[in-house]
Amino acid sequence: MSDRSAAARSALAASWVRSSTWYGLDPENTGAPRTLGANELRQARERIEPLLHAAQANLDRLFLAVGSTGCCVLFTDHHGVPVDRRGVDSDDDTFHRWGLWTGSVWSEEAEGTNGIGTCLAEERPLTIHRDQHFHARNTALSCTVAPIYDHQGRLAAALDVSSCRADLTEGFVGLIAAAVADAARRIEAENFRRAFPKARVLFAGDPERGGGLLAVDRDDLVVGATRAARLAYGLTDARLAQPLPADTLLFPDEDRGEDLGELERSGLQRALARTSGNVSAAAKALGISRATLHRKLARLGLHRRA
């Protein structure tokens, strides 16, 4: 058995224990999932509004990939309540009947083992397929879900693709899982960029594990990090609240003395690079005269374009 399969089985077993022992749920319960009232659903949407806006294009893209195969796409808050969805009109009655609709409560505490609730409880991507669901009334469903973290690395939402098709193959479920995971990462990245509109966003971390993003201000100080970057570099809110040079974080083994001459040299080179070597434009950007910039370039031995 692969490590991945073993982890999936372990998560499933733990979820069933929580469902029966912690939450005291009855697997034979035939009642429909609880649904929020219109006011409660509106408030849930408002609480997650920035992330929801950032998700729209990727929800559309994901639905284009899976919608024609009898699947719907759900975007939930961290309580397991879908606040947005995509579905084919001809399938809407079926999905509404199953509770795969905005406002339904799919937390593990309410529904036992299920894709959305168990993904949020385990904080990991997973698929809950048919009879793996705790409630017998949900055993016709196959749900593939990935967690979504906000710009501060907090669990904020889940992205789900659900199907009621009996002929859903393991291979196709694997393709759905890859598409969901990719869409979740894209949503996180878009939300992160929107949260730091004036910062440069750098890719950092291990590409094989999805990597992470850092937001760096004009002084090359790290002002934000995605969850993946926080895990890769041991970043916390407290550490990010202190001045943190990006190069110190990214290249910790390099010896960088705080030489004022080198700092000035780097600053002038960046100014010239941004103006394609135009000395007058670079001097203006730096707030100094053209003559002063020429003297600095000569002193530091920097060559400029004619």
Order of alpha helices (4+ residues) and beta strands (2+ residues): alpha-alpha-alpha-beta-beta-alpha-alpha-alpha-beta-beta-beta-alpha-beta-beta-beta-alpha-alpha-alpha-alpha-alpha-alpha
